């Protein structure tokens, strides 16, 4: 009786769906995804993939945009849950659009592009052509590796950095590890380990918060700069960057069983959890003005970007994409963590997922340009992509729900 009363009270709280089982929540989300993605698929040109919906306008990207694999990947995840044959055909068609991506001008995010699309396709169908694409993607990413630096290069050399490595790049190691396991080619795993070890050494502050960018001297491997390009300031913690770190080191533990990676993932988790708002969805930067852990702007200085528009009293924007990535990572981390801590990580994931599945974040059918989640942020520092849906937020949200159901129910 007591539990029924609590559930009834929770249902009266705006934005809270705690009275539903996660299975029922997932049923609702994936049903919504079928409707939204069917409309999105119908309008896409053969040369574009969806990125976002901003100011009433759909924004699509070229096939070699770093986000191009996420929509096909989301379709594969929806097919995995629903078994819907129409979604399967969409997934195959959208994945096929990326057949020429290896010959295109690409970057370190070839892992994102190929693994979420062809990787999920291979996992679910066993199509050998998809494995060949994964192998080609891993080889291309391996070509960006410097044994002197010990990392794969992120962005190409420019005025700001010679050999920049961003925390996001931890995510692209997954294709190296998976192809290594599938083919027995050890060089890919060697590169993944080297990159993870170098990142572990140089990318983290003592409290396990992370810089976004570490720039190296390509000739010596020495660290030249540590900065936070998409966060509030160089010393602040950009929440999506921290979510990449949580996910990346959890993933590397799964692939290698190296306890150092699990230890780091747990340190990152312990940094994140006290930083989260009550509903679990993080602000765009944990130290941005207006947050519970805000830096004193007089001490750190106002952002250099003149486009930064936040003023005292304005609401602090959340980043649903960071929340979705964290939720997925917390679920997996819980499976490697016994006892109370593992249960706490899973509970944190559940809290985030329930919030993201609430009307505050989950778009109604026919809205949001065909995307699922609202309230994402790409780079508020330069006031770019503010309070918008993001294709990768949808992908990791769906992945997190699938992972949760496998673990908890």
CORFENDA-V277709 format. One record per pair of residues at least 24 apart in sequence whose C-alpha atoms are under 6 Angstrom apart, sorted by the first residue. I is the first residue (numbers start at 1). J is the second residue. D is the distance in whole Angstrom. If there is no record, write none. Layout:
# CORFENDA-V277709
i/j/d
I/J/D
I/J/D
This chain:
# CORFENDA-V277709
i/j/d
15/358/5
15/360/6
36/370/4
37/370/6
40/370/5
51/390/6
51/391/5
52/389/5
52/390/5
53/369/5
66/109/6
68/113/6
69/113/4
69/116/6
69/117/5
70/116/6
70/392/6
72/117/5
73/116/5
73/117/4
74/395/5
108/154/5
111/172/4
111/175/6
112/172/6
115/175/6
138/175/6
138/176/5
148/221/5
149/221/4
150/194/6
150/195/6
151/195/4
161/215/6
163/215/5
163/216/5
163/218/6
164/214/6
164/215/4
165/213/6
165/214/5
166/212/5
166/213/4
167/212/5
168/244/6
170/248/5
171/248/5
208/267/6
208/268/5
230/379/5
231/285/6
232/288/6
232/381/6
236/287/5
237/285/6
237/286/6
238/285/4
239/284/6
239/285/5
240/322/4
243/322/6
243/325/6
243/326/5
247/329/5
250/333/6
280/351/6
280/352/5
281/323/5
281/352/6
282/318/6
282/323/6
283/317/6
283/318/4
283/319/6
284/318/5
284/319/5
290/316/6
305/382/5
307/382/5
307/383/6
308/381/6
308/382/6
308/383/6
319/376/4
319/377/5
320/375/6
320/376/5
321/376/6
321/393/4
324/393/6
324/396/5
324/397/5
325/396/5
327/400/6
328/400/4
331/404/6
